[in-house]
Amino acid sequence: MRQVNIGMIGGGTVGSGVYHAWECNGDLMSSRLGVKINFQKVAVKAFDEPRPYAIPRALMTLDWQSVVNDPAVQVIIELVGGTTIAKTMVLAALKLGKPVITANKALLSAHGEELFAVAKQYNANLYYEASVAGGIPIIKTMRESFVGNRFTHIYGIVNGTCNYILTRMKLEGADFADMLADAQRLGYAEAEPSLDIDGFDAEHKIGILASLAHGFWVKPKDIYVEGIRHISKLDMQFAAQLGYTIKLLGIVKKPAVAKPKAKNGSRVQVSVYPTLVPNAHVLASVNHVFNAVFIRGDVVGDTLFYGRGAGKDATASAVLSDVADAALDLKHGSKSRVPPFVPHEMAGAVLPIGETVSRYYVRFSVVDKPGVLAKISAILAASKIGISSLIQPEGHQGESVPLILMIHDAPNAAMTKALAKIAKLPVVKSPPVMIRVESFE
Ligand SMILES: NC(=O)c1ccc[n+]([C@@H]2O[C@H](COP(=O)([O-])OP(=O)(O)OC[C@H]3O[C@@H](n4cnc5c(N)ncnc54)[C@H](OP(=O)(O)O)[C@@H]3O)[C@@H](O)[C@H]2O)c1
């Protein structure tokens, strides 16, 4: 049986998980693939660093270049993370024509376009299944299984930390800060949690999916991002009362176009923001650290993929899937059988957030006296923004009371402008809270 030798850089959470999964199921993989997979070398930063699973000392080196340059090593796995040294490692391997496997969404988000171009130039493949939604095989599905589809809508719950916090806020009526502290204690959130809770990790992932779906490289600067810090238990409760659950969604969708040749035909919304999801929609039931990606293709219709979005074992499963592809490509001499990313929609562009249209949930904090609603609705009406329903709950004491409006479809720019005007009314006591509502139509 032909043998393929793997060199891995990084033996931490994911790297040791990959090695462990290979120890458990490597023989099974070999018999399924007809290729023997062999881990030749593993580069780490320090030998005695604690690891979730042990890696034999004899395999380890502190010199990553000796792994990349070893003529016996045919495939490189990069599991170091970050966008600096990891980029150097990936480029060094690609330039030797070696296939590279990475789980590094931050690296792809920042430098994907360049890395895919180098991979093409050197006739090497770059595999990245583990970079989005951990164990969910979403990259392979989009690249291969759905190759005959245009992607009209992608909705992703792709950050387990945010989903964990929002789920517990909903189920326990808890505050954001308490749930974040709990997530940190349990190891679901970093001590410095910004990457997750401010939406940047989801931005990296949704940018990769958007690029793959629409064939032009979506730059992080073009993606509108809002995190979950401002979500309060009050909004969770009102959303529930209205039949919704708040989720952090990565969204990639083509706006409805009145005429097929309208100017915005090739423009795509790519964004990350907290969203009111109707309780009847399947994404509302994706709880705790689980991830889900909902894809609508013009041929296949609606599909849903669910699973663990991170963690040493789930992520290892995705890396091993890439190992299998790389091994088969080497076996059959077809290094780029499925190209990693091929630009194919040169005129594509990201729709600015101001031009996107959606429904909205808005919570005002207003003084409790007659005429307040008339003042607010006059400003909305002047901007051609329609109210679909309203709640003003009883029993709130004090100087100000909540007023919740559900707003019909409206352009984001008009909505933001109208809310800025409303915020200046003396009867409005604090900045309005605006959360977009998704109807999945
Ligand atoms: N953790 C997850 O659940 C998850 C899920 C999906 C994707 N990812 C991605 O997977 C990648 C790895 O994440 P991780 O959680 O496994 O990180 P990690 O636990 O911090 O592991 C990083 C590894 O890189 C090694 N390393 C650092 N600098 C190095 C250098 N100069 N030369 C050689 N080795 C070096 C470290 O060595 P030492 O062990 O000696 O410190 C460590 O083994 C990241 O891109 C991350 O975004 C992670």
The ligand as a Gaussian input file, in Angstrom:
#p B3LYP/6-31G(d) Opt

LIG

0 1
 N       -9.043000      25.090000      19.364000
 C      -10.069000      24.895000      18.564000
 O      -11.117000      24.389000      18.971000
 C       -9.980000      25.286000      17.108000
 C      -11.074000      25.047000      16.263000
 C      -10.978000      25.369000      14.904000
 C       -9.812000      25.930000      14.426000
 N       -8.772000      26.174000      15.279000
 C       -7.561000      26.763000      14.724000
 O       -6.511000      25.800000      14.833000
 C       -5.264000      26.453000      14.994000
 C       -4.563000      25.893000      16.233000
 O       -5.362000      26.175000      17.362000
 P       -5.092000      25.467000      18.774000
 O       -6.290000      25.750000      19.603000
 O       -4.664000      24.054000      18.587000
 O       -3.857000      26.323000      19.311000
 P       -2.835000      25.965000      20.486000
 O       -3.430000      24.973000      21.420000
 O       -2.340000      27.239000      21.035000
 O       -1.640000      25.230000      19.718000
 C       -0.689000      25.917000      18.960000
 C        0.483000      24.996000      18.688000
 O        1.434000      25.668000      17.875000
 C        2.725000      25.433000      18.411000
 N        3.619000      26.527000      18.010000
 C        3.504000      27.857000      18.295000
 N        4.507000      28.535000      17.729000
 C        5.279000      27.625000      17.081000
 C        6.495000      27.683000      16.331000
 N        7.110000      28.845000      16.108000
 N        6.994000      26.534000      15.837000
 C        6.391000      25.348000      16.050000
 N        5.243000      25.212000      16.755000
 C        4.712000      26.338000      17.263000
 C        2.524000      25.348000      19.896000
 O        3.610000      24.656000      20.490000
 P        3.640000      24.266000      22.063000
 O        2.602000      23.165000      22.181000
 O        4.997000      23.803000      22.338000
 O        3.227000      25.515000      22.786000
 C        1.221000      24.555000      19.952000
 O        1.466000      23.178000      19.898000
 C       -5.589000      27.949000      15.057000
 O       -5.420000      28.518000      13.791000
 C       -7.054000      27.975000      15.454000
 O       -7.732000      29.137000      15.004000
 C       -8.841000      25.874000      16.593000

